[in-house]
Amino acid sequence: MKHTCAAKVAGAVALTGILLSGCLKTEEFPSTPAIKFKSFEFFGDSASLVVSFTDGDGDVGLDASDNAPPYDTSSIYYYNFFLRYSEKVNNVWQNVQFEDSIFYRIPRITPTGQNKTLEGEIAVAIDPFPLFITGNSDTVRYSVEMVDRALNRSNRVFTTDIIVP
């Protein structure tokens, strides 16, 4: 299920670090985004997945007007936040391929001013949750990656094991 609606990006991005950057020593990060798994929460039939991120040159996110190649609708780079789903069957993780991918389009969050360093959190809503259970497992997980506007791909992180009720 391709998620393009900005409303699906629950609490899209917390950029407290940017607001305080004038008072603090500037941290430097690589220009390739880096992410860390932060949390996964159930809300009945939906869930929220949160990752923290850093990006040294601040080119995270896309505007609605960013639709020329390589960000056009026929390109994988139309999206910039990618979830992949897997289930644990007989103690082995198996990827599950859906008809529609679980991709999101995170809005542009480039800071103004000289310091373009970004540090924050991205939260996405997974609705409905669970998306799919084969019946072979009650334990699932997601892997997460993001891509910046320069098409630098972040590291891949995994959620903790999720026991599906």
N, C-alpha and C positions, 0 to 999 in steps of 0.2 A: 504494500500500500504506500503509494508515494504521497508524502505529506508536504504540501507546499504552503499551506495556510500559516500565516505568522502566528495565529492564535494557538496553533499546535505547539509552538515553541513556548511552553509554559515558563514564565519568568525568564524569558530568553537569555539574558546575559547580565550578570552582576559585575559592574565595573568600578567597584569601590576604590580599587587601587589607582585608577586613573584620576579620580577626584582628589585623592590625597597626594598625587605625584608631585605637586608643586612644593609640598612640605617635606618630602622624603628624598633621600638619595635615589637617583634613577637606577633601577635594576636593568641589567642587560640580559636578553634572551636571544637564542638563535632565531633566524628568520623563518625557519620551519616550525610550524605549530607543534606543541607538545601537549598531550592530554593525560589526565589521571582519572581513573574511576573514583567517584565520590560516594554516590548512593543510588539505591533503587528502592522505591516505595510503592506498595499496593494502595489503591483507592477503590476497593470493590471491583468493578469491571474495567478499571483503567490503572495505569501505573505511571510513575515519573522516574526518569533516568537522569542523573546529574553527573557531569564530568567537569573538572577544573581544567583550565588551559592557560598556556602562555604563547605569545607570538612576538618576536622581536621587532618586526617591521609594521605591525598593525594592519595587515591586509586580510582581516578575517571578515567574512560575510559578504553577501551580495544584495544589491538593491533590486527592486522589481524591474528597473530599466536595464539591468545587466542581463541582456538576453541575446547578445551577439556572440558568435563563436569565440571562445570555446564554451560559453555559458548558455548556449541556445538549448531549447527543449529537447532536441535530439541527442544531446551530449550527456554523458555521465556527469559532467561538471556543471550541469544546470543545478545540481544539488551539491552541497558542501559538507554534509554531515551524514554518515553512513552507519546504519546498524545492521548487523547480521545475527541471525538467530540459530542456536543449536540446542540439541537435546542430548542428555546423557542416557545411553542405552547400554546395558551390561558394562558399566564403568568406562565407556568410550564415548567421547563427544562426537556427535554426528550433525553436520550442517543440514539445516532444513531450508530448502529453496521455496519461496512463495511465488505465486504468479506475479504479484507486484512487489517490488523491493521496498524496504523500510528506509527510505531516504528522506532527508529534511533539507530545507533551504534556510540557513541561518541568516538573519538580516545583517547588513553592513554595520560594523561597530568601530570603524577606524576613528581613533581619537583625533581631535584637532590640536594644533600646536606642534612644537618641534619634536617632542618626545612621542613616538608612535608605539612604544612598547605597550603590549596588552597583557593583562592577567585578569582572569575572572572565572565565571562558571557558566555553563550552558545546561539548561534543563529542557528535556523534551517529554511530551506526553505520549504514552503508548496507549492508544484507545482504539479498539477494545484490547484488554489483556485478560487472559492469554490470547494471543493471536491464533495459535494453532497448537494442538497437542496431538501427536500421532497415536497416543494410547500406549506407546512402548515405554514412556518415561514420565516421571513427575518432577524431574529436575531439568531446568533450562538455564540458559545464559545468553547474553548478548555480547558481541564484540562491537567496538566503536572506533571509528576513524573520522578525521575531518581533513578538509583541503582548504588552503587559503587561495586568494585570487591569483597568486603566482603559480598555482597548481602544486605547491609543496604539500605533500601528504604527511600527516602526523603519524606518530607511532600508533599501534593498535592496542587498545586496552580491553579487558574483559570484565564484565560484572562478576560479582560473587555468584556462587551457585544459588539459583532461585527455585525454591520448592513451590510448585504450583498446587494450591489447595484443591 
